[in-house]
Amino acid sequence: METGIIIEMVLLILVMVTTVGTNVITLFVIACTDYLRNINRVYLYSVTISDLCVGLFIFPFALYSLIINSLGYPEINQKLCHLQAYTLVVLFLSGLYAIAWTNVDHYVAVRKPERYKVMMSPPRSLCWMGFAWIAAISFCSPPMLSFQDTRYYNEVFVCTIYIGSEIPYFITAGVLALIPPLLVLIVTDVYLFTHGFKKKQKMYEAVLLDVSSRPRNYQINFLVSVIYFGTWLPWCLIRFCSLFEESIPQELHFVTFWIAMGNGFYKFFIYTAMSVEYRRGLRELLRHCCSHFKCNCCDTVLPTRQNLTVNLTATRLVAKPSTSGPPPTIV
């Protein structure tokens, strides 16, 4: 094998393992801890499951196609290529919708906190997410059910939808599928820079202490959306330029595409770095794992709340001055 192919294979394996691992951890934090109170769990579940499916289905296919291409085997099965191409589009759209709805959730919670529980109740959130997944699947249904040929994107080792004679359909469906979430993200993100948001942020910090992390979570999701589009933009530009210039290096296609696909695990590091609630959830999850496997090594790193309380009480007792007896003599 050539050195370049080995490097690409190693990078795919690293990104695949990281994507699967970080999203599994996030799912456990959501399901097994109660620290993520100020984040709509329905939308967080949706975006996490979408990213996890990318790591479980898209990355292995790319790795498989890279290996068989490097070994000189015949082309991959057309039906498998067909299924992978449409699965990729469904997961991309569902992840985009989940990020957009998370922004809407924070927007409503910050701007209209008195109506949030009614407007974003769990049943309504489930309905909106169900609608988003149905819309993502429906976008691909006509070409998928017609079993038209897909195109193998040789530079990045994945299959893509073949538009063919259905250009009008894809233009119309693309506008209907992409424009609404993009507009939602723009409107809700612009609100973060208004005077009204700053006033609401101060109100949360002064009055609504139990949900004071809402504005912070709003800002975190803004950063997630910015990174999401920032990583996809270079690949889109290269893909557009390749329509007119065919001499673009294969490595540039590969690097930009898989950097964009890495959005599946970027969120984990953003949440860990910026969200206090998420870090507490991680500590609680690790504490559960330590207690389950009876590992005592975590006690020094992750003291329990009871130990913290006892330590603080002991500190107060030691530091408490004596009220009886004569005052000390100063020499």
C-alpha positions as CSV (number, residue, x, y, z in Angstrom):
1,M,0.0,0.0,0.0
2,E,1.1,3.6,-0.7
3,T,1.9,5.9,2.3
4,G,-0.9,8.3,1.3
5,I,-3.5,5.5,1.5
6,I,-2.2,4.3,4.8
7,I,-2.5,7.8,6.2
8,E,-6.0,8.2,4.9
9,M,-7.0,4.9,6.4
10,V,-5.6,5.8,9.8
11,L,-7.3,9.2,9.8
12,L,-10.7,7.5,8.9
13,I,-10.3,5.0,11.7
14,L,-9.4,7.7,14.2
15,V,-12.3,10.0,13.2
16,M,-14.7,7.0,13.2
17,V,-13.7,5.8,16.7
18,T,-13.8,9.3,18.1
19,T,-17.2,10.0,16.5
20,V,-18.7,6.8,17.9
21,G,-17.1,7.0,21.3
22,T,-17.9,10.7,22.0
23,N,-21.6,10.3,20.9
24,V,-22.0,7.1,23.0
25,I,-20.7,9.1,26.0
26,T,-23.1,11.9,25.3
27,L,-26.0,9.5,25.1
28,F,-25.1,8.1,28.5
29,V,-24.8,11.6,30.0
30,I,-28.2,12.5,28.7
31,A,-29.9,9.2,29.8
32,C,-28.0,8.5,33.1
33,T,-27.6,11.9,34.7
34,D,-29.9,14.8,35.5
35,Y,-27.5,17.7,35.0
36,L,-28.7,18.7,31.5
37,R,-31.9,20.4,32.8
38,N,-31.6,23.5,30.7
39,I,-31.2,21.8,27.4
40,N,-34.1,20.2,25.5
41,R,-33.2,16.5,25.6
42,V,-35.4,15.6,22.7
43,Y,-33.3,17.7,20.3
44,L,-30.0,16.7,21.9
45,Y,-31.0,13.0,21.6
46,S,-31.8,13.6,17.9
47,V,-28.5,15.3,17.0
48,T,-26.5,12.8,19.0
49,I,-28.2,9.8,17.4
50,S,-27.7,11.3,13.9
51,D,-24.0,11.8,14.6
52,L,-23.7,8.3,16.0
53,C,-25.3,6.8,12.9
54,V,-22.8,8.7,10.8
55,G,-20.0,7.0,12.7
56,L,-21.6,3.6,12.6
57,F,-22.7,3.5,8.9
58,I,-20.9,6.2,6.8
59,F,-17.4,5.9,8.1
60,P,-17.2,2.1,7.9
61,F,-18.4,2.2,4.3
62,A,-15.7,4.8,3.4
63,L,-13.1,2.6,5.1
64,Y,-14.3,-0.5,3.3
65,S,-14.3,1.2,-0.1
66,L,-10.8,2.6,0.6
67,I,-9.5,-0.8,1.4
68,I,-11.0,-2.6,-1.6
69,N,-9.8,0.2,-3.9
70,S,-6.3,0.0,-2.6
71,L,-6.2,-3.8,-3.0
72,G,-7.5,-3.6,-6.5
73,Y,-10.7,-5.5,-6.0
74,P,-13.8,-5.0,-8.2
75,E,-16.1,-2.0,-7.6
76,I,-18.4,-2.1,-4.6
77,N,-21.9,-3.4,-4.8
78,Q,-24.2,-0.9,-6.5
79,K,-27.1,-1.5,-4.1
80,L,-24.8,-0.9,-1.1
81,C,-23.5,2.3,-2.6
82,H,-27.1,3.3,-3.3
83,L,-28.2,2.8,0.3
84,Q,-25.1,4.6,1.7
85,A,-25.7,7.7,-0.5
86,Y,-29.2,8.2,0.7
87,T,-28.4,7.4,4.3
88,L,-25.8,10.1,4.3
89,V,-28.2,12.7,3.0
90,V,-30.9,11.7,5.6
91,L,-28.4,11.9,8.5
92,F,-27.1,15.2,7.2
93,L,-30.5,16.8,7.0
94,S,-31.7,15.4,10.3
95,G,-28.6,16.7,12.1
96,L,-29.1,20.1,10.5
97,Y,-32.8,20.2,11.6
98,A,-31.9,19.2,15.2
99,I,-29.3,22.0,15.5
100,A,-31.9,24.5,14.1
101,W,-34.6,23.3,16.6
102,T,-32.2,23.5,19.5
103,N,-31.6,27.1,18.6
104,V,-35.3,27.7,18.5
105,D,-35.7,26.0,21.9
106,H,-33.1,28.3,23.4
107,Y,-34.6,31.4,21.6
108,V,-38.0,30.7,23.1
109,A,-36.6,29.9,26.6
110,V,-34.6,33.1,26.7
111,R,-37.0,35.5,25.0
112,K,-40.3,34.1,26.4
113,P,-39.5,32.1,29.6
114,E,-43.1,32.4,30.9
115,R,-44.4,30.5,27.8
116,Y,-41.5,28.1,27.3
117,K,-43.1,25.1,29.0
118,V,-46.2,25.4,26.8
119,M,-44.5,26.1,23.5
120,M,-41.6,23.6,23.9
121,S,-43.2,20.8,25.9
122,P,-41.8,17.3,25.5
123,P,-44.8,16.0,23.3
124,R,-44.4,19.0,21.0
125,S,-40.7,18.6,20.8
126,L,-41.1,15.0,19.9
127,C,-43.6,16.0,17.2
128,W,-41.2,18.5,15.7
129,M,-38.3,16.1,15.7
130,G,-40.5,13.4,14.2
131,F,-41.5,15.8,11.5
132,A,-37.9,16.7,10.8
133,W,-36.9,13.1,10.4
134,I,-39.8,12.4,8.1
135,A,-38.9,15.4,6.0
136,A,-35.3,14.2,5.8
137,I,-36.4,10.8,4.7
138,S,-39.0,12.1,2.2
139,F,-36.4,14.3,0.5
140,C,-34.6,11.2,-0.6
141,S,-37.6,8.9,-1.2
142,P,-38.4,9.5,-4.9
143,P,-34.9,8.9,-6.2
144,M,-34.2,6.1,-3.7
145,L,-37.4,4.2,-4.5
146,S,-36.6,4.5,-8.2
147,F,-33.2,2.8,-7.6
148,Q,-31.4,5.1,-10.0
149,D,-27.6,4.8,-10.2
150,T,-25.5,6.6,-7.7
151,R,-22.2,8.2,-8.3
152,Y,-19.0,7.1,-6.5
153,Y,-17.1,10.0,-5.1
154,N,-13.7,8.6,-5.7
155,E,-11.7,11.3,-3.9
156,V,-13.5,10.7,-0.5
157,F,-14.5,7.0,-0.9
158,V,-18.3,7.5,-0.5
159,C,-21.3,7.4,-2.8
160,T,-23.4,10.5,-3.6
161,I,-26.8,11.0,-5.1
162,Y,-26.9,11.0,-8.9
163,I,-29.2,13.9,-9.9
164,G,-29.4,12.9,-13.5
165,S,-32.7,14.0,-15.2
166,E,-34.3,15.0,-11.8
167,I,-32.6,18.3,-11.6
168,P,-35.9,20.3,-11.2
169,Y,-37.0,18.0,-8.4
170,F,-33.7,18.3,-6.5
171,I,-33.6,22.1,-6.8
172,T,-37.2,22.4,-5.5
173,A,-36.7,19.8,-2.8
174,G,-33.4,21.2,-1.8
175,V,-34.8,24.7,-1.4
176,L,-37.7,23.4,0.7
177,A,-35.4,21.2,2.8
178,L,-32.5,23.6,3.4
179,I,-33.8,27.2,3.3
180,P,-36.1,26.9,6.4
181,P,-33.4,25.6,8.8
182,L,-30.9,28.1,7.5
183,L,-33.2,31.0,8.0
184,V,-34.1,29.7,11.5
185,L,-30.4,29.6,12.4
186,I,-29.7,33.0,11.0
187,V,-32.7,34.7,12.8
188,T,-32.1,32.9,16.2
189,D,-28.3,33.5,16.1
190,V,-28.7,37.2,15.3
191,Y,-30.8,37.6,18.4
192,L,-27.7,36.8,20.5
193,F,-26.1,40.1,19.5
194,T,-29.1,42.3,20.3
195,H,-29.6,44.5,23.4
196,G,-32.7,42.4,24.3
197,F,-30.6,39.3,24.7
198,K,-28.2,41.1,27.1
199,K,-31.1,42.3,29.2
200,K,-32.6,38.8,29.4
201,Q,-29.2,37.4,30.3
202,K,-28.9,39.7,33.2
203,M,-32.4,38.8,34.3
204,Y,-31.5,35.1,34.3
205,E,-28.4,35.7,36.3
206,A,-30.3,37.8,38.9
207,V,-33.7,36.3,39.1
208,L,-34.0,32.9,37.4
209,L,-31.1,31.2,39.1
210,D,-32.4,27.7,38.6
211,V,-32.2,28.1,34.8
212,S,-29.4,30.7,34.7
213,S,-27.4,28.5,32.3
214,R,-29.9,28.9,29.5
215,P,-28.2,32.0,27.9
216,R,-24.9,30.2,28.1
217,N,-26.3,27.1,26.4
218,Y,-27.7,29.3,23.7
219,Q,-24.3,30.7,23.0
220,I,-22.8,27.2,23.0
221,N,-25.3,26.1,20.3
222,F,-24.5,29.2,18.3
223,L,-20.8,28.2,18.3
224,V,-21.8,24.7,17.3
225,S,-23.8,26.0,14.3
226,V,-20.9,28.4,13.3
227,I,-18.4,25.5,13.3
228,Y,-20.9,23.3,11.5
229,F,-21.2,25.7,8.6
230,G,-17.6,26.8,8.8
231,T,-16.3,23.3,8.3
232,W,-18.7,22.5,5.4
233,L,-18.0,25.7,3.5
234,P,-14.5,24.8,2.3
235,W,-15.7,21.5,0.9
236,C,-18.7,23.1,-0.8
237,L,-16.3,25.7,-2.5
238,I,-14.0,23.0,-3.7
239,R,-16.9,20.9,-5.0
240,F,-18.2,23.9,-6.9
241,C,-14.7,24.8,-8.3
242,S,-14.3,21.1,-9.4
243,L,-17.2,21.6,-11.8
244,F,-14.9,24.0,-13.8
245,E,-11.4,22.9,-12.8
246,E,-10.7,19.1,-12.7
247,S,-7.1,19.4,-11.6
248,I,-7.9,20.0,-7.9
249,P,-5.8,17.5,-5.8
250,Q,-7.6,14.5,-4.4
251,E,-6.1,15.1,-1.0
252,L,-7.9,18.5,-0.8
253,H,-11.2,16.8,-1.5
254,F,-10.5,14.2,1.1
255,V,-9.3,16.5,3.9
256,T,-12.1,19.1,3.5
257,F,-14.9,16.5,3.3
258,W,-13.8,14.5,6.3
259,I,-13.1,17.6,8.4
260,A,-16.7,18.6,7.7
261,M,-17.9,15.1,8.6
262,G,-16.0,15.4,11.9
263,N,-18.8,17.6,13.1
264,G,-20.1,14.4,14.7
265,F,-17.5,14.6,17.5
266,Y,-16.7,18.4,17.6
267,K,-19.8,19.0,19.7
268,F,-18.4,16.8,22.5
269,F,-15.3,18.9,22.9
270,I,-17.4,22.1,22.7
271,Y,-19.8,20.9,25.4
272,T,-16.9,19.8,27.6
273,A,-15.0,23.0,27.3
274,M,-18.0,25.4,27.7
275,S,-20.8,23.7,29.5
276,V,-20.5,23.4,33.3
277,E,-23.6,21.1,33.3
278,Y,-22.1,18.8,30.8
279,R,-18.9,18.5,32.7
280,R,-20.9,17.7,35.9
281,G,-22.8,15.1,33.9
282,L,-19.5,13.5,32.8
283,R,-18.2,13.4,36.4
284,E,-21.4,11.8,37.5
285,L,-21.2,9.3,34.7
286,L,-17.6,8.4,35.6
287,R,-18.6,8.1,39.3
288,H,-21.4,5.6,38.3
289,C,-18.8,3.6,36.3
290,C,-16.4,3.6,39.2
291,S,-19.1,2.4,41.7
292,H,-20.3,-0.2,39.2
293,F,-16.8,-1.7,38.7
294,K,-15.9,-1.0,42.4
295,C,-13.0,1.1,41.4
296,N,-11.5,3.0,44.4
297,C,-9.1,5.0,42.4
298,C,-11.8,7.6,41.5
299,D,-12.4,8.6,45.0
300,T,-9.4,10.9,45.1
301,V,-10.3,12.4,41.7
302,L,-14.1,12.5,42.0
303,P,-15.2,12.9,45.6
304,T,-18.9,12.3,46.2
305,R,-21.2,15.1,47.3
306,Q,-21.4,13.5,50.8
307,N,-17.7,13.6,51.2
308,L,-17.6,17.2,50.0
309,T,-20.2,18.1,52.6
310,V,-18.3,16.3,55.4
311,N,-15.1,17.9,54.5
312,L,-16.6,21.4,54.4
313,T,-18.3,20.8,57.8
314,A,-15.0,19.6,59.3
315,T,-13.3,22.6,58.0
316,R,-15.9,24.9,59.6
317,L,-15.5,23.1,62.9
318,V,-11.8,23.5,62.9
319,A,-11.9,27.1,61.9
320,K,-14.6,28.0,64.4
321,P,-13.0,30.2,67.2
322,S,-13.5,29.2,70.8
323,T,-16.2,31.2,72.7
324,S,-15.3,29.9,76.2
325,G,-12.3,30.6,78.4
326,P,-10.0,33.6,78.6
327,P,-8.7,35.2,75.4
328,P,-5.2,34.2,74.4
329,T,-2.3,36.2,75.9
330,I,-0.3,38.1,73.4
331,V,3.4,38.1,74.2
